[in-house]
Amino acid sequence: QVQLVESGGGSVQAGGSLRLSCVASRYLFSSYSMGWFRQAPGKEREGVAAIDSGGGTTYYADSVKGRFTISQDNAKNTLYLQMNNLKPEDTAMYYCAAVYWRTAAPLSQAEYRYWGQGTQVTVSS
């Protein structure tokens, strides 16, 4: 029904940048809200960034605000997370997720129905 595939993870030094991509199996962005989440070993999965269906409103965790940017390319059915000024505490498995229409808690993982398999981001000091 909905398949999401992340890519773009890797290893980078602190202060560097990465851009994560999430390719959807079909066009979703006019009717699905999308989010990026991350989970480090021993930690709970946390919301990083989200964008409402239609792309009109974005949301960010305080820990990444000003450093990360969520965006989407409708023509490519692709969601992006541009990550700048990366810090070691950003190290985690990053997942993209989707939920039909909109959610009142866009950074809550429980709100999302569809998930990608994740892509690893490692930031060294």
C-alpha positions, -999 to +999 in steps of 0.1 A: +000+000+000+027+025+011+063+016+010+091+040+022+128+035+015+154+057+032+189+063+020+217+088+025+230+078+059+266+073+066+295+085+088+304+121+091+325+142+115+309+166+139+300+198+121+294+181+088+263+176+068+242+148+054+210+147+034+187+118+040+161+107+014+129+088+017+114+075-015+077+067-014+061+040-035+036+064-049+026+100-046+016+107-010+023+143-001-010+159-008-028+135+016-002+121+040+018+138+066+054+127+067+080+125+095+116+117+103+123+098+135+155+085+150+165+058+175+198+053+192+208+021+210+191+019+244+170+050+236+134+055+227+125+064+192+120+102+189+105+125+164+130+147+146+110+166+120+076+164+103+057+180+075+019+182+071+001+169+041+005+194+013+038+206+027+025+237+043+036+233+079+068+218+094+077+208+129+111+202+145+124+188+177+141+214+199+173+194+196+176+198+159+158+232+153+180+254+132+202+226+120+178+202+102+153+209+075+126+187+062+113+191+027+097+171-001+099+168-039+065+161-052+077+151-087+101+125-073+079+113-045+108+119-021+111+132+014+143+148+025+160+156+057+189+180+054+211+178+084+237+205+090+261+210+119+258+174+129+267+165+165+277+131+180+243+130+198+226+129+164+240+094+159+211+071+154+191+050+130+168+074+111+134+064+099+109+081+077+072+076+084+038+085+070+003+089+082-029+096+063-040+132+064-028+151+094-020+145+130-022+167+161+011+152+173+033+153+143+065+143+162+049+114+181+059+081+166+027+065+177+008+086+152+024+071+122+013+040+104+039+034+076+076+032+082+107+027+063+135+003+072+159+030+084+193+044+075+222+047+099+238+081+107+270+081+127+286+114+138+321+112+152+337+138+174 
